[in-house]
């Protein structure tokens, strides 16, 4: 037989290992051989969440009181297929002149590549508290699904260049000193990078694989899953390296409660060839988290008073927090968290119990242009002129305007006199109504005002409607508006008073709460420096379907070697239960910042038995207890000793594979990036750093990364293993299988002609795609579109064919397997492409 035929068949048999594991299975995430070994990833991830000084009462699976939540928890590392009820955006490809920034290919195709794990809670007493959460390669939440309350909570991913990169729940880190106004932005996303390097990552108009932040460790057991990922510079192409690990721990606390601990570990070093001299690698601003919800499923926001009391009784009037457009500051758009009750609740069906309130109309200020509003005194004494809405003699002449979405037609209608220039609509979301007071029942209910006026010489007002953006929708809108507002009609603009629903009961409304605490840690003598604030706003028009929420940890400094930690909670429950649950949990929220020497870790030892005649292989073993210094391995001799956590003179070491048949072990995550010259230890990358590409390989080939532990880069006994192959099963009796690509199958599973003037043509097409992880509302310098395993997917018949060998074979066979393994992987990718 031909070599390819023999080896491929052998490979499919030898490397096939099921991925699905439920909460009752034994841990084999690296390999667990009874009580002789602890999984390396279990040890790493248990020690890398440093909250020992303030442990949570949401207990781990080893505690008796956590037995029930362990039983109600399930998880898997095998992609179960897309959830059809999540309704991710799948097209169509929209005309960019009409829908600027929209994706032109089916983002849902990327989910299998994105998926890392799924974790679920099945409540034994109240099925309304059931939830299923999906975690992406970046260790962040990209889907949170409640089957009986609100369905999918995450936005549908309409944003071009960002499939599950922006509109997800994730951590974000910013270095403003490296974020110049006339330069490339410095934002490290937990989820991954925007598709703005088309040859390598694709774009909204060019299909290609996104670069999700690579997972470097994963482990699940009982009611807890923990993941570590290498955060990525979001704005491509970039000249900045990323030296940040995100480690997230998720615990099912039962009753619809999820404990989420986010850590930011700055592992920058001054001696890296990638780093440029003089650049401060400190991080000074975080989103913890950056996130939000799908507006159509959870359109309302309710928040407690500073004492933590949540009012939902309609007799209190409108209990909702007003939502303005992102970056437009309303009365509660931006709050110091110490002046909050510590949480924000998203809900559906909250009746506002409001009367119609006339909207403030813009005014013309003498010699100064337009202002959003003015007083009667200013009109009488300072020559201000307030706009009066009235249809001119030639009628409304409504026309479609750019910025419409398929579900929301944006209209420009003649509703005002000339003489008024550019003006915004104020930003607050409706619904609103235009009313003709001279015709009974003549009204138009609409979503929001985009611009009361734009051109001085025209009559147009621009607003978003509930009509569909179709020819039929436009025709219907024209007919309805012309009938309600004939020439010469006066128009009143006000809020729209929703009638109370029949049998209204706010106690049973669906809700999702983010509990973040009241910032006690910022006070004198606290555990963190800086300040915290809650930001809230609408993330653009209807296609995005996104209400943005974030907690900013700012005015801080996370220096190289330091770690920031924040423990928060998500609560999926009926609205009537929120107040009691949050009051019981608010003191469980926690923030801290620690130095590398403050970790409580354990020893990691590397073992090898290779000589010049053998395939060079090494394995790793961790001590079974925190603080432990001894390990055991079924073969080989100790070659190097490190730890599971940061420490003095220690750096994280990674095993890199996927770049052809080459592998690397060491601290340099950019070892194989294009432009590296290792013989001279220089970088020739023309000002662009690509973590997502391999020197000498096609653009679609991606490296994969695995965290092995923390070692001293000056220790020659550790650096001598740089070219060795890593075997996750080396230290047990199951063999010496070589790790090639971790992601497509786990090495672990516990489960692992002349133009019109600007005024004549009206406002530009509305582009809702702005970056929203800006450090400050006025940070316009970076505002733009919101803004080992191979990351590239493999054909289905090979998905399980890349896990490490678990049988003992001789080194010659192993070399053949490795060569064929790489061949099959590349062939598989071409099949996929």
N, C-alpha and C positions, 0 to 999 in steps of 0.2 A: 504493500500500500504506500501511497504518497505520504510524506511526513505530515502535511497539513491535515490529511484525513485521519490519520492515526491519532495525532496529538489533539485535534479538536474534539474527537469523540472521547478520548481519555480525559480531556479537560472538563467536558461537560459532566462526566461521572464523578471525577475526583473532587471538583470544586462545588458541586451542588449541595447547598445547605439551606434549609428553610429559614426564612427571616422572621415570620410571625411568632411572637412569644406573648403569652398573657401573664397576668400578675402572679400566677401560681407556679410558673416555670422556674427552674434553677437558673442562676445567672451563668451565662457562658459568653458574656460580652467580649472579654478578651479570651479567656479560658479560665474556668474555675475548677480546680481539681480537688474537691473535698475541702478539708481544712488546711491543706498544705499551702495553698496560694489564695490571695485575694486578687480579683481582677484589677489589672493596672488602671483601667479607666474608672472603676469604682473607687479606688484609693485616691486617684487624682481629683475626681469630681467631689468626693466627700470632703476633701481637705481644702478645695479652692473656693469654698463659700464661707468666708470667715466671720460667722455670726455667733461664735461661741460666747461672747460677752453678754449677749441678750438673746438667748434661745427662744424659739417660738413655742407656743403651746399647741400648734398644729403638728402633732408628733410624727416622728418617722415610723417606718413600718415595724421596727423591732420592739416598739412599746406596745404593751397589751391594749392600751386604750385606743390605739390606732388600727386595731385589727379590723374594725368594721369598714373604715375608709379604704383599707387595703383590699378588702373583699369587693367593694363597690367600684374599684379602679381597674381599668384595663388599658393596655397600651400595646403598640406594635411599631416596628421599624419597617414593615412592608407596606408599600403604597396600596391602599385599598381601592383605588380609582377615585375619580372626582365625585364629590357629592353633588348630584344634580340640583339639589335644593339650594346650593350656595349661589347658583346663577352667576358665575363669573362671566365677565364680558367676553363675547365670542365674535364680535364683528357687528355689522359689516365693515368693510374697509371704507372709511368715510373720506370725502373730498377735503383735502387740507385747506383749500380756500374757503370752505364753508365751516369745517370743524377743525380749526387749527390745533395741532398737538395731539389729535386723536390717534390711537394705534391703528395700524393698517394690516395687522395680522392677528391671529387668534392666540391671545395670551394664555388661554386655558391649556394649550398644548404643553406649556412649561411646568405644569404643576407636578408631574412625576419627577422632573429634575429638581424641583424645589423641595419636595417632601423629605423630611427627616424622620418624623415620628407623629403618631397620633395617640392622644391620651383622652380617656373618657371616664365620666362618672355616671353610674346608674343608681339613682337614689332609691333606697328600699321603701321609703314612706311617701314620697311626693315626687311624681314623675316630672312636675314642672321644674324641678331642680336638676334634671339631667342635662348634661352638656358634653360636647365633644370638641376638643381643641387639637388643631394641627400646628406642628412646629416646623419651620423651614430650616434650611441648612445653616442659616445664621443664628440658630437657637432661639428665634423670636416667634411670636404667635402670628400666623397669617390667616387662620380661620378659627372662629369661635362660634359654635353652632348650638342653639337651644331648640330642639325639635318641637316643643310644645308652648314656648313663649314667644320668641321673636324671630326664629330661624337663624339665618347667617347674620352675624353682627359686623363682620368686616366689609369694607366697601368693595364694589365689583371689579376694581382694577381697570378702569377706563383710561387712566393716565398713560399716554404714550411714553416710551423710553423707560418705563418703570414697572414691569410686571412683578408685583409683590415686593417692590423695592421701597416704595414711599407710603402707600396706603395700607399699612399694616401696623401692628404694635411692635415697637422696637426701641432699643436704646440708640442715642446719637451723641457723638462727642465732637467738640469744636475747639480748635486752637486759633483764637482770634489774632494772635501775634504772627501766625503763619497764614492769615486769611486776608491778604491785602485787598484794598479796593480795586487796584489795577493788577489783578493776578488771578490765579486759580483758587477756588474755594477749598477750604480745609474742613471737611465734614466727614467723620468716620461713621458710616452706617453699620448697624448690626446686620441689617437684612442683605445688603449688597450694594452694587454700583449701578448708576443709571446707564442705559444703553447709548452711550455717546462716543464710543470708539467703534464705528460700524464694522470695520474689517474683523475685529475680534469679538465684539459683543452684540452685533446687530444694532438696530434702532427701530423707532416706531414705523419707519418705512422700509426697513431692510430686515428680513427675518434672520435671526441668529440667536445663539444661546446667550442668555443673560449670565452675568457673573454674580451668583449669590455668594455671600461670605462663606468661606469654607468651614465646615464643621471639623473640629480636631479631636473631639472626644464626646461620647454619649453613654448614658447609663440610666436604666430604669429598674426600680425594684419596689414592690409594695405600692404605696400611695405616692411615690416620688419619682420624678424624672429630672435629670440634670444634664445639661449640654454646655459645651464650650466651643466657641467659634472665633475665628480671626476676623475682626471687623475690617471693613474696606473703605478706602477713600471713595466717596460716592460720585464725585464729579470728574468724569473722564473726558479726555485724557488728563492725567495728573502728574505733577512733578514731586508729589509728597509720598513718602512711605507711610505705612500704618504699623504701629507697634502697640496694638491694643487687643487684648483678649476680652471677649464678653463671655461671662459664665452665668447662665440662668438656671435656677432651680424652680421647679413647679411641684407643688404638693396639693393633693386633693384633701381638703379638710372636711369634706362631707357637707351636706345641706346646701349645695350649690356654691360653696366657697372654694376658691383657688388661691393658695398662697404663692406669690411670685417674688423671688429674690433675684435682683439684677446686680451683677458686679462688673466693674470696669477696671481691668488690670493693665496699667501702663508699664510695659516691659522694655521701653526704649533704652538703648545704650549709646554712649558717646563714641564708641569705636567702630560702629558699623560703616562699611564702605558705601552703603546706600544713603545714609544720612549726610546732609550737607553741613559743613562747619558753620557754626553761628546760629543754627536753628534751634529754638527752644522747643523741646518735645513735651512741655507741660500742657495739660488740657484744662481749660478754664470755664467750660460751659457744657452742660449735659441736658439731654432730654431723657427723663426717667418716668414714664416712657414717652416717646412720640407715638401717637395712636389716634383713636377715634372710632366712630361707628358708621354703619350704613344708615344714612338719614331716613330713607323710606321705611326702614324697619324700626328705628328708634329715634323718632324726630324730636322728642321733647327732652329737655334738660331740667332737672330739679336738684336743688342743693340745700343743705341745711344751714341754719344760722350758725354763728360762731360757737354756740354751745353744743352743736351737734344735733339739734332738733330739726327734723324734716317735716314740713307741713305739706300735706296733700289734700286736705279737706277743701272742697270748692268754695265753701263759705269764706275762706281766706282770700278770695279773689284769684287772680292769675298767679299761681305758685311757680310758674316756669321761669327759668333763667333765660333772658333774651339772647338770641344768637345773631351776631353780626358777621359780615364777611371777614375772612381772615385778614388780619392786618389793619382792620378798621376798629377803632377802640370805642366800644360801647361801655355802659356803666359797670358791667361785670365781665368784660372780655378778658381782663388781666387782673389777677388778684394775688397779693401776697398770701401764701398758704397759711401763715399765722393768723390771718383774718378770715379764714374759712373754717368750716366745721370738719374739714379733713377728708371729704369725699365728694364725688360728682356722680350723679345717677342719670343714666339715659333711659328713657321710657317711651312708651307708645300709648296714645289715647288719653293723655291728660287734658281735661277740659279746662280752658283758661278762664271761663266765667268773666268775660270782659264785655264792655259796651264799645260801640264804635268810637274811635278817637281820631280826630282829624289829623292828618299828617302835616308836619312842618314843610312848607313850600320854600324853595330857595329865593334869595333876594339879590338884586343888583345894587352893589355898594358904589357910591359915586367915586370915580377915578380909581377903583380898586377891583373891579370885576365881580365875580359871583361869590356869594357866601351861602352856606347851607340853610340859614334861617335868619330872621331879624325880628325885632320887637315892634310893637305899635308905636312906641316912643321914637325909635330910630326912623320909622317911616314919616312920622309927623314933624320931627325936628332935625333930622340929619339927611334927608333926601334919599333914603333907601326906597327901593321899589320892590314889592313882593310880587312874585309871579301869580297870576290868576289863570286857572285852567279854563279854556273855552275853545270850542271847535271853530276854526275859521270858516269863512263863507264858502270855500270850495270843498268842505267836508274833511273827514278824518284821513282819507288816503293812506290807510294802513299798508305797510309793506314789511316783508320779512327782513330781519337784520342778522348779520353774522353774530355767532355766539349762541345760536339756537342749538338745542339738542333734540334727539328723536322724540322725546317725551315732553318737550317744553319749547314751544315756538316763541322766539323773541321777536317782538314787533316794534316798529317805529310808526307812530300815529300822530297826526296833527291835532294836538291837544292844547296848544298854548300860543300866545302872541310872539312876535319876533322881538329881538332886542336883548335876549338872554343868551349868554355864552355857556361854555363848558361847566358842567356841574355833575356831581355824582348823585346817586340815589340814596345815600346814607348807609347802605350796607346791611341794614337789618332785614332779616327774612320775614315774609308775610305769614299767612295770606292777607292781602289787602283788597280794597274794592274801589272802583270808580263808580260814582252814582250820579245819575241825571235827576236832580230834584224836581224837574218839571214834568217827568213822565213816571207814573207809578210803576215800581218794579223794575225800572230800567237801570241795570247795573252790570258791571264786569268784574268778576273776582279774578285776581291775578296773583302771581307768586311774589314778585319784587320789582322795584324800580332800579334800572341800571343807570339811566341818566335822565334827569328832568329836562335837560336841554343840552345842546352841543353847539350847533351853528347859530350865530347871531341873526342870520338872515332867513332862517327857516322856522317852522312851527312844530318840529318833531319832539316827542317824548318817547323814550325807549324803555320797554318793560317786558318782563318774562311772564308768559301766560301758562295756562293749563291745557292749551290746545296742542295736539301733536304736530310735529314739524313735517307735514305732508302737504301736497297740493290741496287735498280735500280739507285738511285742517286750516290752511291759510284762507281758503275760500269761505269756510264757515266762520272764521274769526272776522273777516271783513264784513260779511253779511250781518252778523250779530252786533258788531260795534257800530256799523252805520245806522242800524235800526235804533239802537239805544241812544246814540249821540248824533243826531242830525246837525247840519250846519247851524252855527250860532248858539249851540247848547252850552250852558255852564256845566262844569264838572266839579264834583266834590271828591276828594281823595281821603280815604280813612282806613283804619284797620277793619278787618272783617270779623264781626262777632259770631263765633261759631255757636250754634244752639247746643244745649246740653243733651247728650245722648240719652236714650231711654234706659232706665234702670242703671244709671251711672254709678259705678262703685270703684273708686281709685285703688282700693286695697288689693284688687286682683289684677291690676294692670301689669304687663310684662316689663321687666326692668333689668338693666345690667349696670352695676356700680363699680367704680374704681375708687378704692379706699387707699389714700396716700398719706394720711396723717396730717397733723397740724404744725409740723416743723419745730417741735420742741428741741430737736438736736441742734438747731441753729442758735439757741440762746447761749449766754455766757457759760462757759464750762461744758458746752455740748460736745458731741462727737464729730461734728463736721464744721467746716468754715464756709462762709458765703451766705446765700439766701435762696429761698424757693418761691416759686410762683406758679399759679395755675392759669393756663391760657386756653381759650375756647373760641371757636369761630367756624363759619361755614367754608368748606373747601371748594368753592366754585359752584358751577351750575349743576343741573340735574344729571348729566351723564356720569359725573364723578360720584354723586350720591354719597357725600362724605361730610360728616361733621367732625372737625378736627379738635383733638384734645391733647394737651401735653402738660407735664410738670417740668419746669425748668429748674435745674440746680445750677446757679450762676454765681459770679463773683468769687469763684473758688480757684484752686490750683492743685491739680493732680500731677505731681512730679514723677519722673521716671522712678520705678520701684514701688510706687504707691498704688493702692486699690481703693476704690469707692464702692460702697454697697448700699442698696436700698431694698427694703422688704415692704411689699404692698400686697393688696388683696383685690381679687375680682369676685363679685357676688352676683350670681344669676338666680333671680328669685322674683316672686310677686312683689309689687311696690310696697304693699302694706307691711312686709317683713323687714324692709331695709333699715328702718330706724333702730330697731332692737339689735339686729345683727351688727351693724356698724359701731354702735356704742360699746358693744362687748369686745370688738376687735381693734378699735382705734389705737389702743395702747400697745398692740402687737406690732404696729408699723415701726420701722427702725431704719436709721441711716448711720453709717460710720465711714471713716477713712482711716486706713491703717498703712503702716510701712511694711516693707518686705520682710523685715526681721521679726515682725509680730505674728506671723503665721504659725499655726501648729500643724506641722506636717509629719512625714515619716520618710524613711529611706526608700529610695529606688536604686536597685543595682542592676547593671547590665552584665549579661553573661555571654561568653562566646567560647567556642572550641575550635575555631577555624585555624588552619595553617595554610602554607603556600600552595598546597595541592588540593585544597578543598574549596567548595563554594563558601564564601565568607558570609556567615550568618550570625546575628546576635538576637538575643531575647531580653526581656525585662521582667523583673519581679519586684513587688512592693512589699514592705513589711505589713503584717496583718493588723497592726494596731497603730493608732496615732502616737507619735513619739518613738515608735519602734525603730531600731537600727539594724536589725537582722532580717535577711530574706532567705528564701530557699528556691533552688532551681534543680530540676531533675538531670541536668547535664551542664557541661562546660565549667568554666572558671570565671570568677568575678573580673570584669574588665574595667569597670567604671562605677562610681557611686555618686548619686545625686539625691534629690528630694522630690516629693510630690508638690511642693509649694515654692514660691519665691523665697529668696534668702540673700544674705550678703554674698556678693560676687557670683550669684547664680543667675542664669538666663534660661528661658524655656528652650528646649531642644525639640526639634520636629523631625519626623521621617517624611521625606518628600518623594513621591513616585508619580508615575503617569507621564513623564516626559521621555517618551521612547523607552528604551531599556535601561535608562539611568536612574539611580536612586541617590539620595543624599540624607545624611543624618547630621544635624547640627543646629545652630541658632539662626542661620541666615535663611529667612523665608523667601528671599528673592534670589536664591542661588541659581535658579534656572531661567530667570527672566531674560528676554531679549536684550542684548547689549552687554552682557556680562563677559568679562575677560578674566578668567580665574588665574591664568598664568601671571598676569600683572596685577591682579586684585584691583581692577578698575571697572568703572561703569561707563559705557558709551551708549546712552539711551536717548540722545537728542532731547533731553528735558522731559522725557516721558517714562514713567515707571509702570510696568505692566505685571502685576502679580498673577494675572490670569492667562499668561502665555509662556511658552517654553522656547528657549533659544534653539533654532534649527528645526523647529517643528511647524506644521501648518497651524493657522490661527485658531482652528477649532480644538486643538489639543490643549487640555487643561491639566495642570499639576494637581495632585491631591496632597493633603497635609494631615499628619497625625501627631498629636502631642505625646511625647514619651516621658517627659519629666523636666526637672530643673537641674542644670549642671553648670560647672565652672568652665567657661570657654577657654580658659588658660590651662586646663587639665588635659595633658596630652593623652592620657589613657582614655579619655572620652572622645577627643577629636580624632584619635586613631581609627575610630569606627565609622568615619565619615562615609566611606564607600561600601560599607557592609549592607547586606540585605537584612531587613527586620522580619522576624518571625514572631507573631503574637502567641503562637503555641509552643515556642521553644522550651519554656520552663515547665512543661508538663509532659506526661508520657504519651501524649497524643500525636507527637511528631514534630517536624520542623518545617511546616508549610511556610512559604514565603509570602509576605504581604505585597500585593501589587496595587490594587485599587480598592479602597475601603468602601466607597459609597454605593456601588451598585449591589453589593451584598455585604452584610456586616461581618466584621471580624469578631464581633461580639453580639450578643443578644441576651439580655436579661429582659430583655426587651420590651440597640444598639443601632401815441399822438399826444395832445396836451392832456395833462392830467387835471382833474378837478381840484380845486383848492381843498385844504383840509376841512374847512367849514362846510363846503359844498358836499363833500362825500360823507359827512357825519363821523361819528366816533369809529375807531378801527374795530375790526372783528374782535369780539370778546375772546380772550384767551385765558381760560381758567387754570392753565397749567403752570403755576408758579411754585417755586420751592417754598416749603412751609416750615423747614427746620431752621429758620433764621434766628440768630441770637436775640435780636431786638426787633420791635415792630418797624423801626425806621431803617433797618439794615438793608437798604436798597442795593448795596454794592454787590450782593450775591443773589439777588432775586432773579430767578429765571424759571424755566419750566419746573413745577413741583413734581411744584414741586411745592490602605489607601484606596480612595475612590475617585474615579474620574467624574467631574461634574457633568460631563456630557452624557446624555442618556444612551443606553444601549438597546438593541433590538430585544423584544420580549423574550425570545428563546435563549438569550444569553444573560438575562438579568441576574440569574442565580449562579452564573458560571464563573464568577470572579472572586469568590471568597477564598480565604487562605486554605491550603491543603491541610487536612487533619489526619493524614496517614503518613507513616514513616516511609520515606523513599530515599534512595541514594542520591548523591549530589549530581551525578550525571543526568538522571531523570529530572531532577529539579531544574537544572539548567535548560533542558529541552522544554519543560513546562513553562518556564519564564519566557523563553523566546516565543513560543506559540501563543502564550497568554497575551503578549504585546501585539502579535499579529492579529489575533482574533479581536482584540479591543479596537484596533484601528479599522479593520474590516467592518466591525460592528458599527463603528461611528459613521463610516461611509454609507452603510445601509440606512442608518438613521437620517443622515443628511439628505 
